[in-house]
C-alpha cells in the first residue's frame, strides 16, 4: 500500500503545476458514483472487499485523456470531500492513508480497518487526480467494523 501511495503522490506532484490555469475536466450530466453492496450503518468484518459503482461515465486509468471518464478515489475517516481541505478541489485529491487512489482503473479494493466506526466516501477523479468541474462523489457513509 505504501508503494501505491508513493506512486500516486509522485503522479499528483507531476501534474499539479499544469492545473494552475484553472482547467477543470467536465463531467457528464447525471453521473453518480456509489458503493455496491455497502450502505450507511452497515456492520462489516475486516478485511472487506469494497466495490465501486459508476453510472453515466466510464472508468479509465489515470493519465488517460478520454471524454466522460475518470478513476476512483476512496476517502477513509476524513471530512466529506470538499470540506476541510480547500486545495483538494482545485489541485487534486491528496494521496495518503485517508485518500486511496485507484489510478489503474480498479473498481474494487480489499480494505482492512480496525474494529470501530469508520467513514467512507468515493470521489471520481479525472486523468490528473482532480475532481471534475462538477465533482462526482458518493454520500459519505459510516460503517462499523465488528470486533
C-alpha atoms as one frame of an Amber mdcrd trajectory, in Angstrom:
protein
   0.000   0.000   0.000   2.923   2.336   0.727   4.174   1.898  -2.865   0.692
   2.692  -4.248   0.524   5.810  -2.061   4.034   6.915  -3.100   3.258   6.367
  -6.804   0.032   8.366  -6.522   1.805  11.181  -4.682   4.529  11.381  -7.335
   1.928  11.296 -10.122  -0.035  14.076  -8.458   3.102  16.170  -7.936   3.948
  15.824 -11.623   0.581  17.127 -12.847  -0.265  19.751 -10.225   1.572  22.670
 -11.941  -0.466  22.084 -15.105  -3.653  22.738 -13.137  -2.704  26.278 -12.223
  -4.596  27.594 -15.259  -7.879  26.617 -13.585  -8.767  23.964 -16.187 -11.388
  21.531 -14.945 -12.471  18.372 -16.722 -16.200  18.382 -17.472 -18.395  15.510
 -16.331 -21.464  14.011 -17.956 -24.733  15.291 -16.525 -26.424  12.842 -14.174
 -23.270  10.884 -13.377 -23.114   9.172  -9.991 -20.596   7.120  -8.061 -21.653
   4.741  -5.298 -20.737   1.728  -3.188 -22.011  -1.643  -4.361 -23.303  -3.830
  -1.532 -22.214  -1.462   1.224 -24.513   1.072   2.865 -24.540   3.660   5.623
 -24.926   1.966   9.000 -23.669  -1.462   7.898 -21.670  -3.623  10.272 -18.848
  -5.368   8.434 -15.893  -7.632   9.093 -12.354  -6.697   8.152 -10.955  -7.212
   5.630 -13.874  -6.234   3.399 -13.986  -6.043  -0.391 -15.278  -2.588  -1.266
 -16.812  -2.402  -4.756 -17.176   0.887  -6.626 -20.119   1.674  -8.894 -20.260
   4.367 -11.566 -23.227   5.395 -13.706 -23.159   7.906 -16.560 -19.428   7.823
 -17.302 -16.672   5.272 -17.812 -13.639   4.235 -15.794 -10.186   4.825 -17.275
  -6.698   4.722 -15.736  -5.155   7.969 -14.511  -3.423   9.811 -17.320  -5.964
   8.629 -19.898  -7.367  11.605 -21.763 -10.809  10.381 -22.842 -14.094  12.261
 -22.671 -16.515  11.270 -19.891 -14.071   9.084 -17.976 -12.352   9.128 -14.625
 -10.966   6.862 -11.932 -11.949   6.161  -8.346 -10.597   7.522  -5.071 -11.645
   6.112  -1.697 -11.688   8.555   1.201 -11.417   6.961   4.633 -12.049   8.590
   8.030 -11.988  12.217   6.976 -14.400  15.092   6.452 -16.735  14.822   3.452
 -14.999  15.697   0.182 -14.610  19.438  -0.317 -14.848  20.197   3.402 -11.744
  20.896   5.426  -9.160  20.558   2.655  -9.528  23.617   0.430  -6.850  22.710
  -2.116  -8.258  19.279  -2.998 -10.999  20.793  -5.165  -8.513  22.915  -7.087
  -5.235  20.998  -7.121  -6.152  17.366  -6.689  -7.049  14.678  -4.262  -4.189
  14.005  -1.824  -2.534  10.590  -1.700  -2.163   9.230   1.821  -3.689   6.682
   4.185  -7.017   8.587   4.129  -7.142   9.041   0.340  -6.590   5.861  -1.658
  -6.094   6.336  -5.414  -7.131   3.742  -7.968  -5.256   5.188 -10.915  -5.100
   1.828 -12.638  -8.853   1.939 -13.200  -9.654  -0.525 -10.401 -13.283  -0.931
  -9.366 -12.807  -2.782  -6.091 -10.382  -2.906  -3.178  -9.782  -5.182  -0.200
  -9.820  -2.788   2.758  -8.519  -3.608   6.214  -9.849  -1.483   9.051  -9.563
  -1.852  12.833 -12.726  -2.508  14.874 -14.985   0.518  15.408 -16.722   3.166
  13.308 -15.235   4.415  10.047 -16.381   6.794   7.315 -16.032   6.013   3.620
 -16.673   8.126   0.528 -15.962   7.702  -3.182 -14.800  10.538  -5.423 -14.216
  10.280  -9.167 -11.029  11.959 -10.316 -10.019  12.987 -13.821  -6.823  11.979
 -15.609  -4.843  14.178 -13.191  -6.471  13.019  -9.895  -8.542  16.210  -9.764
 -12.284  16.258  -9.166 -14.311  17.107 -12.267 -15.746  20.602 -12.783 -18.939
  19.318 -11.149 -17.453  16.922  -8.576 -18.779  13.368  -8.747 -18.880  11.890
  -5.261 -20.893   9.465  -3.216 -22.551  10.312   0.038 -20.199   9.709   2.938
 -21.225   6.526   4.749 -20.386   5.261   8.224 -19.695   1.564   8.746 -18.847
  -0.325  11.903 -16.164  -2.986  11.857 -17.092  -5.804  14.233 -14.534  -6.955
  16.775
